[in-house]
Amino acid sequence: MRLLRSGLIMNALLLFSGGLDSTTLLYCIRKRFDSITALTFDYGQRHSLEIEMSKKVLNESDISMVSQIIFKIDLSQIGGSALTDLSINIPDIPVNRIGEQIPITYVPVRNGIFLSVAAALAEKEEIKTIIGGWNQLDYSGYPDCRTDFIASMEKSINLGTKTGSIGHKIKILAPLIHLSKKEIILLGKKNEADYSYSYSCYNGDPVPCGYCDSCKLRAAAFSEAGIKDDYLARISKNQ
């Protein structure tokens, strides 16, 4: 993961759900930027527990240069996804078939919407770097997690903003885009990441369901890494 510093003050806006990928990035970039704005979306998601967990991740990390913005936008008005429409069940797909097709947990153009909001906030706060934990390898078939989509959004943002028009371009970084989930966990642990409150389950219960795509990919990755999941260890200890 290459994130270079210059001698100038560097601020970053991190898209932060508090999940495995964004928590990894939080720990990886904390010494590379002078300040970090963690942008968390409350978008009407079924698993809204992730919002509270994202706060706990930040509190437990004790990283002083991080501030959090909770941005509300109700994507349940659009629906069409099991994550925003409670009448649609979360599917139980065999782990070896995850990613074969775009699943019902895909939220229409979610990352396009999130990046547009992030760009507006970045422009207002004069932040030139947006960072996200999109992942093209171990993903559930979401088209808005691919390299070409992220690159096209960066181009569009710089074409359509005052910042971009005067040559102060906003850069979108996706350091985890080509890593497997196992590699992401190992990278996080190398940077002392604590996943005790990092929440991934799509169903939204404090005890992960174990059968949704996100739970299965997470469990497989920790197993392959040979590391016990901090979140499961914490809730097991508290029971």
VOBA-1610 file (N, C-alpha, C; in pm, whole numbers, padded with zeros to 5 digits, always signed):
BEGIN
Met+00085-00118+00000Met+00000+00000+00000Met+00089+00124+00000Arg+00081+00202-00105Arg+00168+00318-00120Arg+00090+00448-00098Leu+00119+00514+00011Leu+00061+00645+00041Leu+00177+00734+00081Leu+00218+00822-00007Leu+00337+00901+00016Leu+00306+01034+00082Arg+00392+01076+00172Arg+00381+01205+00238Arg+00472+01305+00169Ser+00432+01431+00173Ser+00521+01540+00133Ser+00550+01619+00259Gly+00619+01730+00245Gly+00646+01813+00361Gly+00529+01902+00399Leu+00421+01897+00320Leu+00305+01981+00345Leu+00208+01913+00441Ile+00121+01994+00500Ile+00015+01937+00583Ile-00077+01856+00494Met-00103+01733+00532Met-00185+01645+00450Met-00307+01599+00529Asn-00423+01622+00472Asn-00548+01580+00532Asn-00614+01477+00440Ala-00685+01384+00499Ala-00752+01280+00421Ala-00896+01263+00468Leu-00982+01229+00374Leu-01120+01192+00405Leu-01132+01042+00381Leu-01162+00967+00486Leu-01171+00822+00480Leu-01317+00779+00485Leu-01364+00709+00380Leu-01497+00651+00385Leu-01494+00538+00487Phe-01570+00553+00594Phe-01550+00467+00711Phe-01680+00405+00760Ser-01700+00278+00727Ser-01818+00206+00776Ser-01789+00141+00911Gly-01660+00128+00942Gly-01621+00056+01062Gly-01608-00093+01038Gly-01623-00135+00911Gly-01606-00275+00875Gly-01459-00313+00867Leu-01436-00432+00820Leu-01301-00488+00816Leu-01207-00403+00731Asp-01250-00364+00612Asp-01163-00294+00520Asp-01133-00151+00566Ser-01237-00076+00605Ser-01213+00063+00644Ser-01139+00071+00777Thr-01158-00028+00865Thr-01082-00030+00991Thr-00935-00055+00962Thr-00908-00146+00871Thr-00769-00171+00829Thr-00705-00042+00778Leu-00777+00029+00692Leu-00723+00154+00637Leu-00699+00258+00744Leu-00789+00267+00841Leu-00773+00363+00950Leu-00637+00347+01017Tyr-00602+00224+01049Tyr-00475+00198+01116Tyr-00356+00215+01022Cys-00376+00187+00895Cys-00266+00197+00798Cys-00230+00343+00767Ile-00329+00432+00767Ile-00302+00571+00725Ile-00282+00667+00842Arg-00297+00620+00965Arg-00295+00712+01079Arg-00162+00786+01094Lys-00053+00727+01048Lys+00077+00793+01059Lys+00120+00859+00929Arg+00033+00856+00830Arg+00067+00911+00699Arg-00001+01044+00671Phe-00096+01080+00756Phe-00169+01207+00738Phe-00172+01283+00869Asp-00180+01416+00857Asp-00184+01500+00975Asp-00322+01502+01039Ser-00426+01486+00958Ser-00562+01474+01010Ser-00644+01385+00918Ile-00740+01315+00977Ile-00826+01223+00903Ile-00971+01252+00940Thr-01054+01272+00840Thr-01197+01283+00861Thr-01260+01150+00822Ala-01320+01081+00918Ala-01386+00954+00893Ala-01532+00982+00858Leu-01571+00953+00735Leu-01706+00979+00687Leu-01788+00850+00690Thr-01887+00848+00777Thr-01972+00730+00795Thr-02113+00762+00749Phe-02171+00674+00668Phe-02304+00699+00613Phe-02413+00624+00688Asp-02512+00699+00729Asp-02636+00643+00782Asp-02737+00650+00668Tyr-02748+00542+00591Tyr-02823+00547+00466Tyr-02951+00464+00468Gly-02999+00433+00590Gly-03120+00351+00601Gly-03091+00204+00589Gln-02968+00165+00621Gln-02926+00026+00606Gln-02984-00063+00716Arg-03013-00186+00678Arg-03062-00288+00771Arg-02963-00304+00887His-02837-00305+00856His-02732-00326+00957His-02683-00192+01013Ser-02777-00111+01062Ser-02742+00021+01113Ser-02655+00014+01238Leu-02646-00105+01297Leu-02557-00123+01412Leu-02414-00085+01375Glu-02379-00095+01247Glu-02243-00061+01205Glu-02209+00084+01235Ile-02309+00171+01241Ile-02284+00312+01271Ile-02233+00327+01414Glu-02302+00263+01508Glu-02258+00268+01648Glu-02124+00199+01665Met-02105+00089+01595Met-01978+00018+01603Met-01863+00101+01545Ser-01892+00179+01441Ser-01787+00263+01383Ser-01738+00366+01485Lys-01831+00417+01567Lys-01792+00511+01673Lys-01702+00442+01775Lys-01738+00318+01809Lys-01658+00244+01906Lys-01518+00212+01853Val-01510+00178+01723Val-01379+00152+01662Val-01290+00275+01678Leu-01345+00392+01649Leu-01267+00515+01659Leu-01232+00548+01804Asn-01325+00527+01895Asn-01297+00553+02036Asn-01190+00460+02091Glu-01200+00333+02054Glu-01104+00235+02103Glu-00966+00253+02040Ser-00963+00305+01918Ser-00835+00323+01849Ser-00751+00432+01914Asp-00818+00529+01976Asp-00750+00640+02042Asp-00654+00712+01947Ile-00698+00727+01823Ile-00618+00800+01724Ile-00662+00945+01727Ser-00578+01031+01778Ser-00619+01168+01813Ser-00651+01256+01693Met-00592+01228+01577Met-00611+01319+01463Met-00734+01285+01380Val-00819+01192+01429Val-00937+01150+01354Val-01063+01214+01410Ser-01143+01272+01321Ser-01277+01319+01357Ser-01377+01245+01270Gln-01500+01232+01319Gln-01601+01155+01246Gln-01719+01242+01207Ile-01766+01221+01085Ile-01891+01282+01038Ile-01989+01169+01008Ile-02108+01174+01069Ile-02215+01081+01034Ile-02307+01153+00937Phe-02312+01106+00814Phe-02391+01171+00709Phe-02516+01090+00682Lys-02632+01152+00698Lys-02759+01082+00679Lys-02811+01102+00536Ile-02843+00990+00473Ile-02904+00992+00341Ile-02987+00865+00328Asp-03115+00877+00303Asp-03205+00763+00312Asp-03220+00690+00178Leu-03135+00590+00158Leu-03141+00513+00034Leu-03252+00408+00035Ser-03321+00395+00150Ser-03436+00304+00153Ser-03549+00360+00067Gln-03546+00489+00037Gln-03645+00548-00052Gln-03632+00493-00194Ile-03511+00449-00226Ile-03487+00386-00357Ile-03515+00236-00347Gly-03466+00174-00239Gly-03489+00031-00219Gly-03415-00053-00321Gly-03471-00169-00351Gly-03410-00257-00451Gly-03294-00340-00399Ser-03272-00337-00266Ser-03160-00409-00207Ser-03204-00468-00074Ala-03152-00585-00042Ala-03182-00647+00087Ala-03124-00566+00203Leu-03031-00477+00173Leu-02972-00395+00279Leu-03056-00273+00312Thr-03146-00235+00222Thr-03228-00116+00245Thr-03378-00144+00242Asp-03417-00267+00214Asp-03557-00306+00209Asp-03576-00430+00297Leu-03641-00412+00412Leu-03654-00520+00509Leu-03744-00633+00459Ser-03817-00611+00352Ser-03903-00716+00298Ser-03825-00815+00211Ile-03700-00782+00181Ile-03614-00870+00101Ile-03519-00943+00195Asn-03517-01074+00190Asn-03433-01153+00279Asn-03286-01150+00238Ile-03200-01153+00336Ile-03056-01167+00311Ile-03031-01310+00262Pro-02968-01330+00148Pro-02949-01466+00095Pro-02839-01542+00168Asp-02848-01674+00161Asp-02747-01764+00215Asp-02683-01833+00095Ile-02569-01779+00051Ile-02504-01828-00071Ile-02378-01906-00032Pro-02354-02024-00088Pro-02230-02097-00059Pro-02109-02009-00088Val-02010-02016+00000Val-01896-01924-00009Val-01824-01935-00143Asn-01824-02056-00202Asn-01754-02074-00330Asn-01833-02018-00449Arg-01956-01971-00424Arg-02038-01913-00531Arg-02059-01763-00515Ile-02004-01708-00407Ile-02016-01563-00385Ile-01940-01490-00496Gly-02005-01393-00558Gly-01941-01317-00664Gly-01972-01365-00804Glu-02046-01477-00815Glu-02080-01528-00948Glu-02178-01436-01020Gln-02260-01366-00944Gln-02354-01270-01002Gln-02377-01158-00903Ile-02434-01048-00951Ile-02460-00935-00862Ile-02572-00974-00766Pro-02545-00974-00636Pro-02644-01023-00538Pro-02748-00919-00502Ile-02851-00964-00431Ile-02960-00876-00392Ile-02916-00778-00282Thr-02797-00798-00225Thr-02744-00703-00126Thr-02676-00583-00193Tyr-02667-00583-00323Tyr-02615-00466-00396Tyr-02712-00350-00379Val-02661-00236-00334Val-02741-00114-00320Val-02716-00028-00443Pro-02819+00003-00523Pro-02798+00073-00649Pro-02712+00199-00638Val-02601+00196-00708Val-02506+00309-00722Val-02460+00364-00586Arg-02454+00280-00485Arg-02419+00327-00352Arg-02285+00398-00347Asn-02183+00337-00405Asn-02051+00400-00398Asn-02042+00527-00483Gly-02121+00534-00589Gly-02127+00657-00666Gly-02186+00771-00583Ile-02292+00739-00508Ile-02355+00838-00420Ile-02261+00876-00308Phe-02200+00778-00245Phe-02107+00805-00134Phe-01989+00891-00180Leu-01934+00859-00295Leu-01818+00936-00344Leu-01857+01077-00383Ser-01977+01098-00432Ser-02023+01233-00466Ser-02034+01318-00340Val-02091+01260-00233Val-02099+01331-00106Val-01960+01356-00050Ala-01875+01255-00055Ala-01738+01269-00005Ala-01663+01379-00079Ala-01683+01387-00210Ala-01616+01490-00290Ala-01665+01629-00252Ala-01795+01643-00228Ala-01849+01773-00188Ala-01791+01818-00054Leu-01784+01726+00041Leu-01726+01759+00171Leu-01577+01788+00160Ala-01508+01708+00079Ala-01364+01728+00060Ala-01337+01865-00002Glu-01418+01902-00101Glu-01399+02032-00165Glu-01421+02145-00065Lys-01527+02134+00014Lys-01557+02237+00113Lys-01444+02252+00216Glu-01390+02138+00260Glu-01287+02139+00364Glu-01145+02147+00307Glu-01134+02160+00175Glu-01005+02170+00107Glu-00918+02046+00132Ile-00984+01932+00130Ile-00914+01803+00142Ile-00893+01748+00002Lys-00772+01708-00028Lys-00739+01665-00164Lys-00733+01513-00180Thr-00748+01440-00070Thr-00735+01294-00077Thr-00856+01226-00016Ile-00924+01143-00095Ile-01033+01058-00047Ile-00985+00914-00053Ile-01006+00840+00054Ile-00957+00702+00063Ile-01074+00610+00095Gly-01081+00497+00027Gly-01187+00400+00055Gly-01135+00257+00050Gly-01208+00168+00116Gly-01164+00029+00126Gly-01226-00062+00023Trp-01251-00011-00097Trp-01309-00095-00203Trp-01214-00209-00234Asn-01274-00324-00267Asn-01193-00443-00290Asn-01248-00520-00410Gln-01164-00542-00508Gln-01206-00604-00634Gln-01192-00755-00633Leu-01110-00810-00543Leu-01086-00954-00544Leu-01190-01029-00462Asp-01191-01007-00330Asp-01285-01076-00243Asp-01407-00988-00221Tyr-01490-00974-00322Tyr-01609-00890-00309Tyr-01729-00972-00353Ser-01850-00921-00329Ser-01971-00999-00353Ser-02031-00976-00491Gly-01952-00928-00586Gly-02003-00906-00720Gly-02055-00766-00744Tyr-02020-00672-00657Tyr-02069-00535-00671Tyr-01991-00461-00781Pro-02060-00408-00881Pro-01991-00340-00992Pro-01925-00209-00950Asp-01969-00149-00838Asp-01912-00021-00795Asp-01795-00038-00700Cys-01734-00157-00700Cys-01612-00182-00621Cys-01493-00212-00712Arg-01505-00177-00840Arg-01400-00209-00937Arg-01310-00090-00965Thr-01189-00119-01005Thr-01089-00017-01033Thr-01137+00084-01136Asp-01198+00036-01244Asp-01239+00128-01350Asp-01350+00222-01304Phe-01437+00174-01215Phe-01543+00261-01163Phe-01484+00371-01075Ile-01391+00335-00987Ile-01328+00434-00898Ile-01254+00538-00981Ala-01182+00493-01084Ala-01107+00585-01170Ala-01203+00679-01244Ser-01315+00627-01290Ser-01410+00711-01363Ser-01475+00814-01270Met-01498+00777-01144Met-01554+00871-01048Met-01455+00982-01018Glu-01328+00948-01006Glu-01226+01051-00981Glu-01223+01151-01097Lys-01228+01100-01218Lys-01227+01188-01335Lys-01350+01278-01336Ser-01467+01221-01309Ser-01592+01300-01311Ser-01592+01406-01201Ile-01544+01369-01084Ile-01538+01464-00972Ile-01450+01583-01006Asn-01337+01557-01067Asn-01246+01666-01100Asn-01295+01750-01218Leu-01379+01690-01303Leu-01440+01766-01411Leu-01553+01855-01360Gly-01619+01810-01252Gly-01740+01879-01209Gly-01729+01959-01081Thr-01607+01988-01037Thr-01590+02066-00914Thr-01506+02191-00940Lys-01526+02289-00857Lys-01444+02410-00862Lys-01298+02375-00837Thr-01278+02287-00738Thr-01142+02244-00705Thr-01070+02188-00826Gly-01138+02099-00897Gly-01076+02037-01015Gly-01055+02135-01128Ser-01148+02232-01143Ser-01140+02326-01255Ser-01024+02423-01241Ile-00978+02444-01117Ile-00865+02536-01097Ile-00733+02460-01078Gly-00738+02330-01104Gly-00615+02251-01103Gly-00576+02188-00972His-00658+02205-00867His-00630+02143-00738His-00709+02012-00729Lys-00664+01914-00798Lys-00742+01792-00818Lys-00756+01708-00691Ile-00873+01647-00679Ile-00899+01552-00571Ile-00857+01413-00617Lys-00783+01344-00533Lys-00735+01210-00564Lys-00815+01109-00484Ile-00863+01004-00551Ile-00931+00895-00483Ile-00837+00775-00477Leu-00806+00731-00356Leu-00715+00619-00337Leu-00791+00495-00292Ala-00755+00383-00350Ala-00817+00254-00316Ala-00704+00153-00288Pro-00634+00168-00175Pro-00514+00088-00149Pro-00539-00062-00136Leu-00662-00102-00106Leu-00690-00245-00084Leu-00753-00312-00204Ile-00765-00241-00315Ile-00845-00286-00428Ile-00802-00421-00484His-00673-00453-00479His-00624-00578-00536His-00578-00679-00432Leu-00615-00656-00305Leu-00576-00749-00199Leu-00688-00846-00167Ser-00653-00966-00126Ser-00753-01060-00077Ser-00790-01020+00065Lys-00901-01072+00115Lys-00941-01042+00253Lys-00835-01090+00352Lys-00776-01204+00324Lys-00667-01253+00410Lys-00554-01152+00415Glu-00514-01101+00298Glu-00405-01003+00293Glu-00442-00873+00363Ile-00569-00835+00356Ile-00616-00714+00423Ile-00603-00729+00574Ile-00643-00844+00627Ile-00633-00869+00770Ile-00487-00868+00815Leu-00402-00935+00740Leu-00259-00939+00776Leu-00197-00799+00770Leu-00238-00719+00673Leu-00191-00581+00664Leu-00237-00502+00786Gly-00364-00521+00823Gly-00415-00452+00940Gly-00339-00489+01066Lys-00317-00617+01087Lys-00245-00661+01206Lys-00102-00612+01208Lys-00042-00602+01090Lys+00093-00546+01081Lys+00094-00401+01130Asn-00019-00333+01113Asn-00031-00194+01156Asn-00110-00180+01286Glu-00115-00290+01362Glu-00173-00294+01497Glu-00325-00268+01499Ala-00394-00309+01394Ala-00539-00292+01389Ala-00608-00378+01493Asp-00710-00318+01555Asp-00795-00389+01650Asp-00935-00400+01587Tyr-00978-00522+01561Tyr-01107-00546+01497Tyr-01218-00581+01597Ser-01197-00551+01725Ser-01290-00591+01830Ser-01430-00534+01812Tyr-01439-00416+01749Tyr-01570-00354+01726Tyr-01597-00335+01576Ser-01511-00391+01494Ser-01527-00382+01350Ser-01637-00477+01306Tyr-01747-00421+01256Tyr-01869-00498+01232Tyr-01892-00520+01084Ser-01931-00642+01046Ser-01948-00676+00905Ser-02083-00735+00868Cys-02155-00791+00964Cys-02275-00870+00933Cys-02385-00786+00869Tyr-02443-00837+00761Tyr-02551-00767+00691Tyr-02684-00769+00767Asn-02700-00864+00859Asn-02829-00878+00927Asn-02850-00779+01040Gly-02742-00722+01092Gly-02756-00615+01188Gly-02772-00655+01333Asp-02750-00782+01366Asp-02757-00824+01506Asp-02617-00819+01568Pro-02609-00792+01700Pro-02478-00785+01765Pro-02395-00912+01748Val-02463-01027+01749Val-02394-01153+01722Val-02407-01182+01572Pro-02297-01183+01498Pro-02303-01202+01352Pro-02378-01329+01314Cys-02455-01321+01204Cys-02540-01434+01163Cys-02459-01553+01116Gly-02346-01527+01050Gly-02261-01635+01002Gly-02296-01686+00864Tyr-02411-01645+00808Tyr-02450-01700+00678Tyr-02456-01597+00566Cys-02457-01469+00596Cys-02458-01369+00488Cys-02321-01366+00419Asp-02317-01308+00300Asp-02193-01301+00223Asp-02079-01243+00306Ser-02110-01131+00373Ser-02007-01059+00446Ser-01950-01142+00561Cys-02037-01211+00634Cys-01991-01298+00743Cys-01904-01412+00691Lys-01948-01471+00580Lys-01874-01586+00525Lys-01736-01545+00474Leu-01729-01433+00403Leu-01600-01386+00353Leu-01506-01350+00467Arg-01562-01287+00570Arg-01481-01249+00686Arg-01428-01373+00760Ala-01516-01470+00786Ala-01475-01591+00856Ala-01367-01668+00779Ala-01386-01678+00648Ala-01288-01749+00565Ala-01153-01678+00568Ala-01155-01545+00566Ala-01031-01468+00564Ala-00954-01481+00694Phe-01022-01473+00807Phe-00954-01490+00936Phe-00898-01631+00949Ser-00974-01730+00900Ser-00927-01867+00905Ser-00801-01885+00820Glu-00802-01829+00700Glu-00687-01839+00610Glu-00566-01765+00667Ala-00592-01657+00739Ala-00482-01579+00799Ala-00429-01645+00926Gly-00503-01743+00978Gly-00461-01810+01101Gly-00473-01722+01224Ile-00571-01631+01221Ile-00590-01535+01329Ile-00734-01543+01378Lys-00754-01536+01509Lys-00890-01535+01563Lys-00950-01398+01544Asp-01077-01394+01506Asp-01149-01269+01482Asp-01166-01194+01615Asp-01111-01073+01623Asp-01119-00994+01746Asp-01262-00970+01791Tyr-01353-00948+01695Tyr-01492-00920+01728Tyr-01556-01040+01797Leu-01537-01159+01739Leu-01593-01280+01798Leu-01531-01311+01933Ala-01401-01285+01945Ala-01334-01307+02074Ala-01392-01215+02182Arg-01421-01092+02145Arg-01476-00996+02243Arg-01615-01037+02288Ile-01704-01069+02193Ile-01841-01103+02234Ile-01847-01237+02307Ser-01755-01327+02272Ser-01747-01456+02343Ser-01705-01435+02487Lys-01612-01344+02508Lys-01561-01314+02643Lys-01669-01249+02728Asn-01756-01170+02664Asn-01859-01095+02737Asn-01984-01177+02766Gln-01996-01294+02705Gln-02117-01376+02724Gln-02114-01448+02859
//
